[in-house]
């Protein structure tokens, strides 16, 4: 995740320098407006850093060694009875005889 945010920041900085459109001012997060190039670069850097940082922390799920899903005995009986039973043919013998 860190690498992708660096690439995006690098691309944003390159695009900022390469485009003919001049950015004359930028609104800071506190609401003030700045025209300083260094401050604008910092605002853009912070914006993309926050955009690509993960702020959602999910709890770790610990897997049990033996997880048995809850299955009803009636479901097991139904599954066994619905299986089309084929008797195995011994190896080497002709099934047509």
N, C-alpha and C positions, 0 to 999 in steps of 0.2 A: 504494500500500500504506500509505503514511503517513497519508493522509486517512481511510481506513477505520479505522485504529487510533485516530485522534483522535475520530471519531464514536462509536466503541465506548466509549472512555474517557469521553466526555461523557455518553453514555447511562448508563453505569454510575454516574457521579457523580450524575446526575439521579435515577436509580432509588434510589440510596443515600439521597438526601435526601427523596424523596417517599413511600417506603413507610413504613407505620406500624410495621412490624417493626423493632425497634431492634437494631442490631448492637452488642452489648456488649463483645465482644472478638474478636480475630482473631489467628491464629497467624502469626508472622513466618517468613520462609524459613529463618532460623537455628534455629527451633524454639521460641523464646520466645513468650509470649502478651502482646499489648498491648491496652489499652483506650483509648488516646489516639486521638481522631478524626482528627487530622492524620496520625498514623502509619498508621492503617488506610487512609486515603485514598491515602497513598503506596504501601502494599502493593498495593492494588487497581489503582492506576495502573501500577505496575511489572508486575503480573501480566498485565494486558491489553496492555501495550506488548510484553512478551516473547511473548505469545500470537500477536499479529498481525504481529510482525516476522519477516522471512524469514531463517532461519539457515542455509539451504541455498544454497550458491553453486555454480552449475553452470558448468563451463568454457565459454567462448565457442566456438562452432563456426564455423570459417572455411569459407565455401563457396568451392569452386573455381569459376573462371570457366566452365569447361567440364567438367561432371560427366557422365561416361558410365557408366551402370550396367553391371556385367559381364553380358554376354549371350553365350550360346554361338552359334556360327554355325548349328548345327543348329536352334536355336530360331528363328532368323531365317528359315531355309529353310522350316520348318514353318508359320510365320506367313504367309509369302508364298504357299505352296501351299494354305493353307486359306482364303484370301480368295476370295470369289465374284467372279470377274472380269466386269465389265460394260464393254462397249465404249462409249465416249462417243458420243452422237448429236450431229452437228453442229447448231449453233444455227440455228433457222429452218426446219429440215426436219421432215417428218412421220415419226415413228418407225414408223408402221404401213405405210409404203410400201417 
